[in-house]
Amino acid sequence: MKISAQEALHIIVSVLTISLAFSFVQQGISLGGHVPVFDFSNFFAVLVTVGLGFILHELAHKYVAISNGTHAEYHAWTLGLLAAIVMAVSVGFVFAAPGAVYIYGNVSREKNGWISLAGPLTNLALAIVFLLVYFLVPGLHDIGIMGAYVNTFLGLFNMLPFGPLDGKKVADWSPKVWLATFASLALIFLGLIAV
């Protein structure tokens, strides 16, 4: 699977932006309140967990698309990048849509459903891996819980059945697959909020 220099740059900018947005929310940095000192060690932990989740999510889309005989390339979305930062510091919510893998070529509804499902399923798998890290590796509790939370959030957000999000394409192809995936992510997310 080949990644062009431009595509790599778009991925790096997107990862840094979304990691910064998650870090702002986690550290309570906002426009209207007290602004704490930015914690670079926290940002690094967010970068590792968000970066891994985001990159593997997008590469999963690309890999499945290429496997189905299409050309696929990631492009950052400038408005989505700005919205991630602005919403993080204004309302404390990360708008997690900094870009997308664009597919060039004709694909059936079923193939498009599988391509769209690949990203959220990757986040679901990563959330489970990070939960295992949380429970089994005492020195990495913080990374484990953060990675589980971030990947569950990314998967859940992308499975919303609206607009250009993955969930819309999956629901159009198979409402049962959409429901099973969305419910799995939602259950883990609700469990993490309760922790």
LUMZAGU-657043 format. One record per residue (C-alpha): residue in one letter; residue number from 1; x, y, z. Coordinates in steps of 0.25 Angstrom, whole numbers, plus 5000, padded with zeros to 4 digits. Example, Ala and Ser with C-alpha at 12.3 -4.5 7.8 and 13.67 -1.06 7.14 Angstrom:
<nodes>
> res,n,u,v,w
> A,1,5049,4982,5031
> S,2,5055,4996,5029
</nodes>
This chain:
<nodes>
> res,n,u,v,w
> M,1,5000,5000,5000
> K,2,5007,5013,4995
> I,3,5005,5026,5002
> S,4,5009,5039,4994
> A,5,5017,5050,5001
> Q,6,5005,5059,5000
> E,7,4996,5049,5006
> A,8,5006,5046,5018
> L,9,5007,5061,5020
> H,10,4991,5062,5021
> I,11,4991,5050,5031
> I,12,5002,5057,5040
> V,13,4995,5070,5040
> S,14,4982,5063,5043
> V,15,4988,5055,5054
> L,16,4995,5067,5061
> T,17,4982,5075,5060
> I,18,4973,5065,5066
> S,19,4983,5061,5077
> L,20,4984,5076,5081
> A,21,4968,5077,5081
> F,22,4967,5064,5090
> S,23,4978,5069,5099
> F,24,4971,5083,5100
> V,25,4958,5076,5105
> Q,26,4966,5067,5114
> Q,27,4973,5078,5121
> G,28,4961,5087,5122
> I,29,4967,5098,5113
> S,30,4956,5107,5108
> L,31,4954,5121,5103
> G,32,4944,5125,5114
> G,33,4951,5120,5127
> H,34,4964,5118,5134
> V,35,4975,5113,5125
> P,36,4984,5103,5131
> V,37,4999,5102,5127
> F,38,4999,5093,5115
> D,39,5004,5079,5119
> F,40,5014,5073,5108
> S,41,5015,5060,5114
> N,42,4999,5059,5114
> F,43,5000,5063,5099
> F,44,5010,5052,5096
> A,45,5001,5042,5102
> V,46,4989,5047,5094
> L,47,4998,5047,5082
> V,48,5001,5033,5083
> T,49,4987,5028,5086
> V,50,4980,5037,5077
> G,51,4990,5036,5066
> L,52,4990,5021,5066
> G,53,4975,5021,5066
> F,54,4974,5031,5055
> I,55,4985,5026,5046
> L,56,4981,5012,5046
> H,57,4966,5016,5045
> E,58,4969,5023,5032
> L,59,4979,5012,5027
> A,60,4968,5002,5029
> H,61,4959,5009,5020
> K,62,4970,5011,5009
> Y,63,4974,4996,5010
> V,64,4960,4991,5009
> A,65,4957,5000,4997
> I,66,4970,4996,4990
> S,67,4967,4982,4992
> N,68,4954,4984,4985
> G,69,4961,4989,4973
> T,70,4959,5004,4975
> H,71,4969,5016,4977
> A,72,4968,5022,4991
> E,73,4975,5034,4997
> Y,74,4974,5042,5010
> H,75,4972,5057,5009
> A,76,4971,5066,5021
> W,77,4959,5075,5022
> T,78,4963,5089,5026
> L,79,4949,5093,5032
> G,80,4949,5080,5040
> L,81,4963,5083,5045
> L,82,4959,5097,5049
> A,83,4945,5092,5055
> A,84,4953,5081,5064
> I,85,4961,5092,5070
> V,86,4950,5103,5071
> M,87,4940,5093,5077
> A,88,4950,5087,5087
> V,89,4954,5101,5093
> S,90,4940,5107,5092
> V,91,4930,5096,5096
> G,92,4940,5085,5101
> F,93,4936,5075,5090
> V,94,4945,5069,5079
> F,95,4939,5069,5065
> A,96,4947,5057,5060
> A,97,4946,5059,5045
> P,98,4959,5065,5041
> G,99,4959,5058,5027
> A,100,4955,5045,5020
> V,101,4960,5034,5011
> Y,102,4954,5038,4997
> I,103,4951,5026,4988
> Y,104,4953,5027,4973
> G,105,4945,5017,4965
> N,106,4932,5010,4965
> V,107,4928,5001,4977
> S,108,4915,4994,4980
> R,109,4907,4998,4993
> E,110,4912,4986,5000
> K,111,4927,4988,4996
> N,112,4925,5003,5001
> G,113,4919,4998,5014
> W,114,4931,4989,5016
> I,115,4941,5000,5013
> S,116,4934,5009,5023
> L,117,4933,4999,5034
> A,118,4948,4996,5033
> G,119,4952,5009,5041
> P,120,4942,5008,5053
> L,121,4945,4993,5054
> T,122,4959,4996,5055
> N,123,4956,5006,5066
> L,124,4948,4995,5073
> A,125,4959,4986,5073
> L,126,4969,4996,5078
> A,127,4960,5000,5089
> I,128,4960,4985,5093
> V,129,4975,4985,5092
> F,130,4976,4997,5101
> L,131,4967,4992,5111
> L,132,4975,4979,5112
> V,133,4987,4988,5114
> Y,134,4979,4996,5125
> F,135,4976,4983,5133
> L,136,4989,4975,5130
> V,137,5000,4985,5130
> P,138,5000,4993,5143
> G,139,5010,5003,5139
> L,140,5002,5007,5127
> H,141,4988,5009,5133
> D,142,4987,5024,5128
> I,143,4991,5020,5114
> G,144,4982,5008,5114
> I,145,4970,5016,5119
> M,146,4973,5028,5110
> G,147,4975,5019,5098
> A,148,4962,5011,5100
> Y,149,4954,5024,5102
> V,150,4960,5031,5090
> N,151,4958,5019,5081
> T,152,4944,5016,5085
> F,153,4940,5031,5083
> L,154,4946,5031,5069
> G,155,4939,5019,5065
> L,156,4926,5023,5071
> F,157,4927,5037,5065
> N,158,4930,5031,5052
> M,159,4918,5021,5053
> L,160,4908,5032,5054
> P,161,4898,5030,5043
> F,162,4898,5044,5037
> G,163,4905,5051,5025
> P,164,4918,5047,5020
> L,165,4922,5039,5033
> D,166,4925,5024,5032
> G,167,4912,5020,5039
> K,168,4903,5026,5028
> K,169,4909,5017,5018
> V,170,4909,5005,5027
> A,171,4895,5007,5031
> D,172,4891,5008,5016
> W,173,4897,4995,5013
> S,174,4893,4987,5026
> P,175,4885,4993,5037
> K,176,4888,4980,5045
> V,177,4903,4982,5044
> W,178,4902,4996,5047
> L,179,4894,4994,5060
> A,180,4903,4983,5064
> T,181,4916,4991,5062
> F,182,4910,5004,5068
> A,183,4904,4997,5080
> S,184,4918,4990,5083
> L,185,4925,5003,5083
> A,186,4914,5010,5091
> L,187,4914,4999,5102
> I,188,4929,5001,5103
> F,189,4928,5016,5103
> L,190,4918,5016,5114
> G,191,4926,5007,5122
> L,192,4938,5016,5121
> I,193,4930,5028,5125
> A,194,4926,5020,5138
> V,195,4941,5017,5141
</nodes>
